[in-house]
Amino acid sequence: MLELVKELFLFFREHKRYVLIPILLVLLLLGTLIVFGHGSVFAPFIYTLF
């Protein structure tokens, strides 16, 4: 996992694609929200986002 983060950082630095970092962070946040909120009491609030 650490290798993937390192390669992504090197890719962003080399190709100057810093705009993609916030997009990836939002996708990661939404993914973790869906995974952890699937069976919880916060599920009705998560489903209103979509």
All heavy atoms as TSV, in Angstrom:
chain	resi	resn	atom	element	x	y	z
A	1	MET	N	N	0.818	-1.190	0.000
A	1	MET	CA	C	0.000	0.000	0.000
A	1	MET	C	C	0.863	1.255	0.000
A	1	MET	O	O	0.543	2.230	-0.663
A	1	MET	CB	C	-0.926	-0.044	1.224
A	1	MET	CG	C	-1.880	1.071	1.302
A	1	MET	SD	S	-3.090	0.900	0.013
A	1	MET	CE	C	-4.034	2.347	0.262
A	2	LEU	N	N	1.946	1.196	0.744
A	2	LEU	CA	C	2.849	2.338	0.806
A	2	LEU	C	C	3.533	2.572	-0.537
A	2	LEU	O	O	3.780	3.716	-0.920
A	2	LEU	CB	C	3.876	2.122	1.914
A	2	LEU	CG	C	4.726	3.319	2.284
A	2	LEU	CD1	C	3.849	4.466	2.749
A	2	LEU	CD2	C	5.702	2.944	3.369
A	3	GLU	N	N	3.796	1.489	-1.255
A	3	GLU	CA	C	4.398	1.612	-2.590
A	3	GLU	C	C	3.466	2.342	-3.549
A	3	GLU	O	O	3.899	3.160	-4.354
A	3	GLU	CB	C	4.716	0.219	-3.147
A	3	GLU	CG	C	5.847	-0.485	-2.451
A	3	GLU	CD	C	7.185	0.074	-2.867
A	3	GLU	OE1	O	7.318	0.482	-4.030
A	3	GLU	OE2	O	8.083	0.096	-2.006
A	4	LEU	N	N	2.169	2.060	-3.458
A	4	LEU	CA	C	1.194	2.717	-4.317
A	4	LEU	C	C	1.139	4.210	-4.049
A	4	LEU	O	O	1.113	5.017	-4.986
A	4	LEU	CB	C	-0.191	2.092	-4.114
A	4	LEU	CG	C	-1.326	2.710	-4.926
A	4	LEU	CD1	C	-1.124	2.438	-6.404
A	4	LEU	CD2	C	-2.646	2.173	-4.451
A	5	VAL	N	N	1.141	4.594	-2.788
A	5	VAL	CA	C	1.112	6.010	-2.423
A	5	VAL	C	C	2.376	6.704	-2.912
A	5	VAL	O	O	2.323	7.821	-3.436
A	5	VAL	CB	C	0.942	6.172	-0.898
A	5	VAL	CG1	C	1.084	7.618	-0.479
A	5	VAL	CG2	C	-0.388	5.605	-0.458
A	6	LYS	N	N	3.504	6.019	-2.780
A	6	LYS	CA	C	4.773	6.586	-3.231
A	6	LYS	C	C	4.776	6.776	-4.743
A	6	LYS	O	O	5.213	7.823	-5.244
A	6	LYS	CB	C	5.913	5.657	-2.813
A	6	LYS	CG	C	7.275	6.158	-3.174
A	6	LYS	CD	C	8.343	5.189	-2.699
A	6	LYS	CE	C	9.707	5.593	-3.168
A	6	LYS	NZ	N	10.729	4.630	-2.759
A	7	GLU	N	N	4.285	5.790	-5.484
A	7	GLU	CA	C	4.229	5.904	-6.943
A	7	GLU	C	C	3.264	6.998	-7.385
A	7	GLU	O	O	3.541	7.719	-8.346
A	7	GLU	CB	C	3.835	4.570	-7.562
A	7	GLU	CG	C	4.930	3.547	-7.528
A	7	GLU	CD	C	4.560	2.283	-8.271
A	7	GLU	OE1	O	3.770	2.377	-9.227
A	7	GLU	OE2	O	5.070	1.229	-7.888
A	8	LEU	N	N	2.125	7.125	-6.704
A	8	LEU	CA	C	1.192	8.199	-7.040
A	8	LEU	C	C	1.819	9.568	-6.791
A	8	LEU	O	O	1.665	10.486	-7.604
A	8	LEU	CB	C	-0.088	8.069	-6.218
A	8	LEU	CG	C	-1.121	7.100	-6.752
A	8	LEU	CD1	C	-2.257	6.951	-5.757
A	8	LEU	CD2	C	-1.651	7.552	-8.085
A	9	PHE	N	N	2.517	9.721	-5.684
A	9	PHE	CA	C	3.171	10.986	-5.388
A	9	PHE	C	C	4.226	11.314	-6.440
A	9	PHE	O	O	4.310	12.458	-6.905
A	9	PHE	CB	C	3.807	10.936	-3.996
A	9	PHE	CG	C	4.549	12.184	-3.648
A	9	PHE	CD1	C	3.862	13.342	-3.343
A	9	PHE	CD2	C	5.935	12.209	-3.639
A	9	PHE	CE1	C	4.551	14.504	-3.034
A	9	PHE	CE2	C	6.625	13.364	-3.333
A	9	PHE	CZ	C	5.928	14.515	-3.028
A	10	LEU	N	N	5.005	10.329	-6.841
A	10	LEU	CA	C	6.017	10.560	-7.870
A	10	LEU	C	C	5.382	10.894	-9.218
A	10	LEU	O	O	5.885	11.737	-9.962
A	10	LEU	CB	C	6.927	9.338	-8.001
A	10	LEU	CG	C	7.844	9.073	-6.805
A	10	LEU	CD1	C	8.602	7.763	-7.007
A	10	LEU	CD2	C	8.809	10.222	-6.612
A	11	PHE	N	N	4.258	10.257	-9.521
A	11	PHE	CA	C	3.553	10.555	-10.767
A	11	PHE	C	C	3.050	11.991	-10.776
A	11	PHE	O	O	3.206	12.712	-11.763
A	11	PHE	CB	C	2.380	9.590	-10.950
A	11	PHE	CG	C	1.485	9.943	-12.098
A	11	PHE	CD1	C	1.857	9.635	-13.398
A	11	PHE	CD2	C	0.284	10.591	-11.881
A	11	PHE	CE1	C	1.041	9.963	-14.462
A	11	PHE	CE2	C	-0.546	10.918	-12.934
A	11	PHE	CZ	C	-0.160	10.605	-14.234
A	12	PHE	N	N	2.426	12.417	-9.667
A	12	PHE	CA	C	1.912	13.781	-9.586
A	12	PHE	C	C	3.041	14.800	-9.698
A	12	PHE	O	O	2.887	15.826	-10.334
A	12	PHE	CB	C	1.145	14.005	-8.290
A	12	PHE	CG	C	-0.151	13.247	-8.212
A	12	PHE	CD1	C	-0.567	12.687	-7.026
A	12	PHE	CD2	C	-0.950	13.099	-9.324
A	12	PHE	CE1	C	-1.756	12.006	-6.945
A	12	PHE	CE2	C	-2.144	12.410	-9.264
A	12	PHE	CZ	C	-2.549	11.863	-8.070
A	13	ARG	N	N	4.160	14.501	-9.063
A	13	ARG	CA	C	5.277	15.433	-9.087
A	13	ARG	C	C	5.912	15.506	-10.466
A	13	ARG	O	O	6.270	16.581	-10.935
A	13	ARG	CB	C	6.316	15.028	-8.053
A	13	ARG	CG	C	7.343	16.112	-7.807
A	13	ARG	CD	C	8.232	15.777	-6.676
A	13	ARG	NE	N	9.135	14.703	-7.109
A	13	ARG	CZ	C	10.011	14.106	-6.335
A	13	ARG	NH1	N	10.088	14.438	-5.079
A	13	ARG	NH2	N	10.777	13.157	-6.793
A	14	GLU	N	N	6.033	14.364	-11.125
A	14	GLU	CA	C	6.694	14.323	-12.427
A	14	GLU	C	C	5.836	14.943	-13.525
A	14	GLU	O	O	6.328	15.684	-14.373
A	14	GLU	CB	C	7.030	12.877	-12.795
A	14	GLU	CG	C	7.768	12.744	-14.106
A	14	GLU	CD	C	8.132	11.309	-14.402
A	14	GLU	OE1	O	8.280	10.522	-13.441
A	14	GLU	OE2	O	8.249	10.985	-15.583
A	15	HIS	N	N	4.540	14.653	-13.511
A	15	HIS	CA	C	3.660	15.114	-14.585
A	15	HIS	C	C	2.911	16.395	-14.238
A	15	HIS	O	O	2.108	16.866	-15.037
A	15	HIS	CB	C	2.645	14.020	-14.928
A	15	HIS	CG	C	3.286	12.817	-15.537
A	15	HIS	ND1	N	3.725	12.778	-16.828
A	15	HIS	CD2	C	3.584	11.606	-14.999
A	15	HIS	CE1	C	4.246	11.600	-17.090
A	15	HIS	NE2	N	4.183	10.861	-15.978
A	16	LYS	N	N	3.162	16.930	-13.047
A	16	LYS	CA	C	2.537	18.168	-12.580
A	16	LYS	C	C	1.012	18.096	-12.659
A	16	LYS	O	O	0.344	18.978	-13.165
A	16	LYS	CB	C	3.069	19.358	-13.373
A	16	LYS	CG	C	4.569	19.444	-13.378
A	16	LYS	CD	C	5.047	20.839	-13.268
A	16	LYS	CE	C	6.537	21.005	-13.358
A	16	LYS	NZ	N	7.386	20.001	-12.837
A	17	ARG	N	N	0.459	17.022	-12.148
A	17	ARG	CA	C	-0.992	16.797	-12.125
A	17	ARG	C	C	-1.522	16.962	-10.703
A	17	ARG	O	O	-2.200	16.098	-10.166
A	17	ARG	CB	C	-1.330	15.390	-12.617
A	17	ARG	CG	C	-0.822	15.057	-13.963
A	17	ARG	CD	C	-1.692	15.679	-15.000
A	17	ARG	NE	N	-1.190	15.270	-16.323
A	17	ARG	CZ	C	-1.650	15.725	-17.431
A	17	ARG	NH1	N	-2.609	16.603	-17.441
A	17	ARG	NH2	N	-1.142	15.336	-18.578
A	18	TYR	N	N	-1.236	18.100	-10.097
A	18	TYR	CA	C	-1.647	18.326	-8.718
A	18	TYR	C	C	-3.156	18.499	-8.578
A	18	TYR	O	O	-3.690	18.412	-7.483
A	18	TYR	CB	C	-0.938	19.551	-8.155
A	18	TYR	CG	C	0.568	19.409	-8.161
A	18	TYR	CD1	C	1.363	20.220	-8.948
A	18	TYR	CD2	C	1.164	18.442	-7.380
A	18	TYR	CE1	C	2.740	20.080	-8.958
A	18	TYR	CE2	C	2.544	18.278	-7.379
A	18	TYR	CZ	C	3.322	19.111	-8.171
A	18	TYR	OH	O	4.668	18.954	-8.174
A	19	VAL	N	N	-3.854	18.734	-9.672
A	19	VAL	CA	C	-5.304	18.900	-9.640
A	19	VAL	C	C	-5.986	17.584	-9.289
A	19	VAL	O	O	-7.075	17.566	-8.711
A	19	VAL	CB	C	-5.786	19.417	-11.011
A	19	VAL	CG1	C	-7.281	19.516	-11.071
A	19	VAL	CG2	C	-5.149	20.756	-11.313
A	20	LEU	N	N	-5.356	16.461	-9.585
A	20	LEU	CA	C	-5.958	15.162	-9.333
A	20	LEU	C	C	-5.952	14.764	-7.858
A	20	LEU	O	O	-6.714	13.890	-7.458
A	20	LEU	CB	C	-5.238	14.090	-10.148
A	20	LEU	CG	C	-5.349	14.204	-11.663
A	20	LEU	CD1	C	-4.498	13.143	-12.332
A	20	LEU	CD2	C	-6.783	14.084	-12.100
A	21	ILE	N	N	-5.123	15.387	-7.056
A	21	ILE	CA	C	-5.024	15.012	-5.642
A	21	ILE	C	C	-6.342	15.238	-4.902
A	21	ILE	O	O	-6.818	14.324	-4.222
A	21	ILE	CB	C	-3.843	15.737	-4.969
A	21	ILE	CG1	C	-2.527	15.228	-5.550
A	21	ILE	CG2	C	-3.861	15.537	-3.458
A	21	ILE	CD1	C	-1.308	15.976	-5.078
A	22	PRO	N	N	-6.991	16.409	-5.015
A	22	PRO	CA	C	-8.277	16.553	-4.317
A	22	PRO	C	C	-9.360	15.604	-4.839
A	22	PRO	O	O	-10.202	15.132	-4.062
A	22	PRO	CB	C	-8.680	18.005	-4.583
A	22	PRO	CG	C	-7.439	18.691	-4.963
A	22	PRO	CD	C	-6.572	17.672	-5.590
A	23	ILE	N	N	-9.335	15.317	-6.130
A	23	ILE	CA	C	-10.316	14.394	-6.693
A	23	ILE	C	C	-10.139	13.007	-6.082
A	23	ILE	O	O	-11.114	12.358	-5.690
A	23	ILE	CB	C	-10.203	14.350	-8.226
A	23	ILE	CG1	C	-10.550	15.713	-8.811
A	23	ILE	CG2	C	-11.076	13.264	-8.820
A	23	ILE	CD1	C	-10.251	15.856	-10.282
A	24	LEU	N	N	-8.908	12.544	-5.989
A	24	LEU	CA	C	-8.647	11.238	-5.390
A	24	LEU	C	C	-9.015	11.214	-3.910
A	24	LEU	O	O	-9.532	10.209	-3.414
A	24	LEU	CB	C	-7.181	10.857	-5.576
A	24	LEU	CG	C	-6.779	10.444	-6.984
A	24	LEU	CD1	C	-5.286	10.170	-7.055
A	24	LEU	CD2	C	-7.553	9.225	-7.421
A	25	LEU	N	N	-8.767	12.307	-3.203
A	25	LEU	CA	C	-9.120	12.355	-1.788
A	25	LEU	C	C	-10.633	12.296	-1.587
A	25	LEU	O	O	-11.112	11.614	-0.672
A	25	LEU	CB	C	-8.548	13.620	-1.148
A	25	LEU	CG	C	-7.044	13.649	-0.969
A	25	LEU	CD1	C	-6.599	14.990	-0.396
A	25	LEU	CD2	C	-6.588	12.516	-0.079
A	26	VAL	N	N	-11.387	12.975	-2.429
A	26	VAL	CA	C	-12.841	12.937	-2.320
A	26	VAL	C	C	-13.360	11.543	-2.636
A	26	VAL	O	O	-14.247	11.019	-1.948
A	26	VAL	CB	C	-13.480	13.992	-3.244
A	26	VAL	CG1	C	-14.968	13.771	-3.399
A	26	VAL	CG2	C	-13.203	15.384	-2.719
A	27	LEU	N	N	-12.812	10.901	-3.668
A	27	LEU	CA	C	-13.232	9.541	-3.997
A	27	LEU	C	C	-12.902	8.572	-2.870
A	27	LEU	O	O	-13.700	7.684	-2.549
A	27	LEU	CB	C	-12.573	9.085	-5.300
A	27	LEU	CG	C	-13.112	9.701	-6.574
A	27	LEU	CD1	C	-12.281	9.250	-7.776
A	27	LEU	CD2	C	-14.560	9.329	-6.772
A	28	LEU	N	N	-11.746	8.728	-2.267
A	28	LEU	CA	C	-11.361	7.880	-1.139
A	28	LEU	C	C	-12.283	8.111	0.053
A	28	LEU	O	O	-12.709	7.152	0.711
A	28	LEU	CB	C	-9.912	8.162	-0.750
A	28	LEU	CG	C	-9.335	7.328	0.370
A	28	LEU	CD1	C	-9.227	5.866	-0.064
A	28	LEU	CD2	C	-7.973	7.853	0.756
A	29	LEU	N	N	-12.630	9.357	0.321
A	29	LEU	CA	C	-13.536	9.668	1.420
A	29	LEU	C	C	-14.919	9.083	1.185
A	29	LEU	O	O	-15.514	8.482	2.086
A	29	LEU	CB	C	-13.631	11.175	1.605
A	29	LEU	CG	C	-14.558	11.663	2.696
A	29	LEU	CD1	C	-14.006	11.286	4.050
A	29	LEU	CD2	C	-14.735	13.160	2.593
A	30	LEU	N	N	-15.438	9.218	-0.024
A	30	LEU	CA	C	-16.749	8.655	-0.329
A	30	LEU	C	C	-16.737	7.129	-0.255
A	30	LEU	O	O	-17.696	6.525	0.213
A	30	LEU	CB	C	-17.213	9.108	-1.711
A	30	LEU	CG	C	-17.702	10.539	-1.810
A	30	LEU	CD1	C	-18.010	10.885	-3.254
A	30	LEU	CD2	C	-18.910	10.758	-0.944
A	31	GLY	N	N	-15.652	6.518	-0.708
A	31	GLY	CA	C	-15.543	5.066	-0.638
A	31	GLY	C	C	-15.531	4.556	0.788
A	31	GLY	O	O	-16.220	3.585	1.118
A	32	THR	N	N	-14.772	5.209	1.658
A	32	THR	CA	C	-14.747	4.780	3.053
A	32	THR	C	C	-16.082	5.067	3.740
A	32	THR	O	O	-16.510	4.299	4.589
A	32	THR	CB	C	-13.617	5.473	3.828
A	32	THR	OG1	O	-13.746	6.891	3.690
A	32	THR	CG2	C	-12.268	5.026	3.339
A	33	LEU	N	N	-16.736	6.143	3.342
A	33	LEU	CA	C	-18.045	6.445	3.911
A	33	LEU	C	C	-19.067	5.380	3.548
A	33	LEU	O	O	-19.871	4.962	4.386
A	33	LEU	CB	C	-18.511	7.812	3.421
A	33	LEU	CG	C	-19.777	8.389	4.009
A	33	LEU	CD1	C	-19.566	8.668	5.491
A	33	LEU	CD2	C	-20.150	9.659	3.278
A	34	ILE	N	N	-19.021	4.912	2.330
A	34	ILE	CA	C	-19.951	3.871	1.889
A	34	ILE	C	C	-19.647	2.544	2.577
A	34	ILE	O	O	-20.551	1.839	3.031
A	34	ILE	CB	C	-19.902	3.722	0.358
A	34	ILE	CG1	C	-20.540	4.945	-0.289
A	34	ILE	CG2	C	-20.608	2.460	-0.100
A	34	ILE	CD1	C	-20.374	5.011	-1.787
A	35	VAL	N	N	-18.370	2.193	2.687
A	35	VAL	CA	C	-18.000	0.913	3.291
A	35	VAL	C	C	-18.353	0.880	4.775
A	35	VAL	O	O	-18.954	-0.081	5.260
A	35	VAL	CB	C	-16.492	0.638	3.080
A	35	VAL	CG1	C	-16.016	-0.515	3.947
A	35	VAL	CG2	C	-16.223	0.337	1.627
A	36	PHE	N	N	-17.993	1.927	5.497
A	36	PHE	CA	C	-18.230	1.914	6.942
A	36	PHE	C	C	-19.657	2.276	7.307
A	36	PHE	O	O	-20.125	1.952	8.390
A	36	PHE	CB	C	-17.265	2.860	7.652
A	36	PHE	CG	C	-15.858	2.352	7.671
A	36	PHE	CD1	C	-14.841	3.090	7.095
A	36	PHE	CD2	C	-15.559	1.134	8.251
A	36	PHE	CE1	C	-13.545	2.627	7.108
A	36	PHE	CE2	C	-14.263	0.659	8.279
A	36	PHE	CZ	C	-13.255	1.416	7.702
A	37	GLY	N	N	-20.377	2.936	6.440
A	37	GLY	CA	C	-21.719	3.349	6.772
A	37	GLY	C	C	-22.799	2.442	6.236
A	37	GLY	O	O	-23.979	2.756	6.329
A	38	HIS	N	N	-22.421	1.315	5.697
A	38	HIS	CA	C	-23.393	0.432	5.057
A	38	HIS	C	C	-24.440	-0.087	6.035
A	38	HIS	O	O	-25.621	-0.085	5.731
A	38	HIS	CB	C	-22.678	-0.732	4.390
A	38	HIS	CG	C	-23.604	-1.669	3.685
A	38	HIS	ND1	N	-24.339	-1.279	2.604
A	38	HIS	CD2	C	-23.929	-2.949	3.924
A	38	HIS	CE1	C	-25.075	-2.302	2.202
A	38	HIS	NE2	N	-24.838	-3.334	3.001
A	39	GLY	N	N	-24.040	-0.509	7.193
A	39	GLY	CA	C	-25.000	-1.084	8.126
A	39	GLY	C	C	-25.151	-0.284	9.401
A	39	GLY	O	O	-25.586	-0.806	10.408
A	40	SER	N	N	-24.797	0.971	9.355
A	40	SER	CA	C	-24.831	1.750	10.590
A	40	SER	C	C	-26.082	2.623	10.657
A	40	SER	O	O	-26.904	2.650	9.754
A	40	SER	CB	C	-23.584	2.640	10.665
A	40	SER	OG	O	-23.667	3.658	9.702
A	41	VAL	N	N	-26.175	3.365	11.748
A	41	VAL	CA	C	-27.304	4.268	11.922
A	41	VAL	C	C	-27.184	5.500	11.040
A	41	VAL	O	O	-28.144	6.241	10.866
A	41	VAL	CB	C	-27.439	4.711	13.395
A	41	VAL	CG1	C	-27.856	3.549	14.267
A	41	VAL	CG2	C	-26.167	5.338	13.883
A	42	PHE	N	N	-26.009	5.724	10.457
A	42	PHE	CA	C	-25.804	6.872	9.574
A	42	PHE	C	C	-26.197	6.578	8.132
A	42	PHE	O	O	-26.107	7.450	7.288
A	42	PHE	CB	C	-24.337	7.313	9.612
A	42	PHE	CG	C	-23.906	7.758	10.971
A	42	PHE	CD1	C	-22.992	7.015	11.692
A	42	PHE	CD2	C	-24.421	8.913	11.530
A	42	PHE	CE1	C	-22.587	7.425	12.946
A	42	PHE	CE2	C	-24.030	9.324	12.786
A	42	PHE	CZ	C	-23.109	8.583	13.505
A	43	ALA	N	N	-26.625	5.366	7.856
A	43	ALA	CA	C	-26.971	4.974	6.491
A	43	ALA	C	C	-28.039	5.868	5.857
A	43	ALA	O	O	-27.889	6.250	4.687
A	43	ALA	CB	C	-27.394	3.514	6.445
A	44	PRO	N	N	-29.115	6.252	6.549
A	44	PRO	CA	C	-30.094	7.139	5.901
A	44	PRO	C	C	-29.499	8.491	5.503
A	44	PRO	O	O	-29.892	9.073	4.498
A	44	PRO	CB	C	-31.172	7.319	6.957
A	44	PRO	CG	C	-31.054	6.140	7.834
A	44	PRO	CD	C	-29.599	5.786	7.837
A	45	PHE	N	N	-28.550	8.979	6.280
A	45	PHE	CA	C	-27.928	10.256	5.940
A	45	PHE	C	C	-26.969	10.128	4.775
A	45	PHE	O	O	-26.814	11.055	3.978
A	45	PHE	CB	C	-27.196	10.822	7.166
A	45	PHE	CG	C	-28.090	11.033	8.347
A	45	PHE	CD1	C	-27.994	10.248	9.460
A	45	PHE	CD2	C	-29.065	12.021	8.303
A	45	PHE	CE1	C	-28.823	10.428	10.549
A	45	PHE	CE2	C	-29.915	12.214	9.380
A	45	PHE	CZ	C	-29.794	11.426	10.505
A	46	ILE	N	N	-26.314	8.976	4.666
A	46	ILE	CA	C	-25.407	8.750	3.544
A	46	ILE	C	C	-26.176	8.624	2.248
A	46	ILE	O	O	-25.775	9.157	1.218
A	46	ILE	CB	C	-24.549	7.492	3.816
A	46	ILE	CG1	C	-23.641	7.738	5.007
A	46	ILE	CG2	C	-23.739	7.122	2.596
A	46	ILE	CD1	C	-22.926	6.510	5.488
A	47	TYR	N	N	-27.319	7.954	2.284
A	47	TYR	CA	C	-28.086	7.745	1.064
A	47	TYR	C	C	-28.687	9.041	0.538
A	47	TYR	O	O	-28.986	9.152	-0.623
A	47	TYR	CB	C	-29.177	6.703	1.281
A	47	TYR	CG	C	-28.623	5.321	1.467
A	47	TYR	CD1	C	-29.016	4.544	2.553
A	47	TYR	CD2	C	-27.694	4.806	0.577
A	47	TYR	CE1	C	-28.492	3.269	2.725
A	47	TYR	CE2	C	-27.166	3.549	0.756
A	47	TYR	CZ	C	-27.566	2.785	1.834
A	47	TYR	OH	O	-27.047	1.543	2.009
A	48	THR	N	N	-28.847	10.050	1.409
A	48	THR	CA	C	-29.345	11.333	0.902
A	48	THR	C	C	-28.283	12.079	0.114
A	48	THR	O	O	-28.614	12.970	-0.669
A	48	THR	CB	C	-29.816	12.215	2.070
A	48	THR	OG1	O	-28.728	12.430	2.968
A	48	THR	CG2	C	-30.969	11.575	2.798
A	49	LEU	N	N	-27.017	11.710	0.281
A	49	LEU	CA	C	-25.956	12.348	-0.503
A	49	LEU	C	C	-26.015	11.919	-1.963
A	49	LEU	O	O	-25.581	12.637	-2.840
A	49	LEU	CB	C	-24.586	11.996	0.075
A	49	LEU	CG	C	-24.267	12.546	1.448
A	49	LEU	CD1	C	-22.918	12.014	1.919
A	49	LEU	CD2	C	-24.265	14.063	1.432
A	50	PHE	N	N	-26.542	10.728	-2.208
A	50	PHE	CA	C	-26.574	10.220	-3.569
A	50	PHE	C	C	-27.980	10.296	-4.095
A	50	PHE	O	O	-28.384	9.905	-5.050
A	50	PHE	CB	C	-26.058	8.778	-3.611
A	50	PHE	CG	C	-24.664	8.679	-3.051
A	50	PHE	CD1	C	-24.442	8.166	-1.789
A	50	PHE	CD2	C	-23.589	9.116	-3.788
A	50	PHE	CE1	C	-23.169	8.067	-1.288
A	50	PHE	CE2	C	-22.312	9.034	-3.298
A	50	PHE	CZ	C	-22.098	8.505	-2.050
